[in-house]
């Protein structure tokens, strides 16, 4: 039972770390493209290229 719980906790930790990593990448892309990052939304630039 402990192995299952430990596995679930590790998977949850990996998921959260991946989400934070991806969010930071989007923020960098927005700022490098000349946009403004406001509350997790890129404003003022079209990055569809």
Secondary structure by P-SEA (a helix, b strand, c coil): caaaaaaaaaaaaaaaaaaaaaaaaaaaaaaaacccccccccccccccc
